[in-house]
């Protein structure tokens, strides 16, 4: 017996591959510090935790929900997006999704076999993996360290002009894995250009609440923008698997049908807890989390800037350090494996985020603070002595 050719297009996210290698080390009795997965749950959010318990105890908590999501949650998402985008979205413009799956759902809804998607390099790997699964061609635009990882507008325009098969461009803002936000003027120029050429802009909004510049505003909304948002990171609750897609009503309807076919609906009690959280005053936790991340970024920077064996741009958003390790004489994968087996620290090799990441590693800084600092110290000492 053999599996289908189609199934050969399904590949795991690289973060989970290195996690599996770490688990093998742990099975051998070794203690491993995990800095590879973007898990913010150690930054305990009692507010969301209590809401989950409250809604689970409701007698109706295990009922079916609408495939498009609970109305209360859709309204809660729209409440925030109306403010963020200064635009009057309706319920036809929003659907509840299980976080990461939204990427595949959007790609499935706007592309056909043989179309192309313009993706950032480096960028979040699920976009590339899902593109491959849907038999859509990947076209890359580079985000260079020398340019602060900002958008090269002319390069992007040239790629779109020269390739009519490009149906959408993906912009991660803030970026996973880079830990930076993009200039708003650049995003606005790209989205306006794409709108004129009838090209979608998929704006990955997952880290939008984790921007550490209080003066940073918001891009101008245009009808060709599709927003993807997950509550996993900024609420410190990745296991909730709750997010949304906001955008064109036809795309939203496609995703709702996809929900119905593949998993019927998401758990009602989780959706209602998420809705209550979004409509309650959760600013104190958000501020607390931001301040904690800023403290960690600054502390880690004071350690890592002492070595000339690596280079990086200090994060101004998100929960990651993206580190160039080429001066060590090792690729990111080589260094990651050595850190794992010799120092007991698990980081993510950069090559999984795109070809330009071959000499990089990604470090997640949102885990347990004591273990994080212990892991950073081990990384620093290993690099210095390599």
Secondary structure by P-SEA (a helix, b strand, c coil): cccccccccccccaaaaaaaaaaaaaaacccccccccccccccccaaaaaaaaaaaacccccccccccccaaaaaaaaaaaaaaccccccccccccccccaaaaaaaaacccccbbbbbcccccaaaaaaaaaacbbbbbbbbccccccccaaaaaaaaaaacccccccccccccccccccccaaaaaaaaaaaaaacbbbbccccccccccccccccccccccbbbbbbccccccccccccccccccaaaaaaaaaaaaaccccccaaaaaaaaaaaaccaaaaaaaaaaaaaaaaaaaaacccccccccccccccccbbbbbcccccccaaaaaaaaaacccbbbbbccccccccccbbbbbccccaaaaaaaaaaaaaaaaac
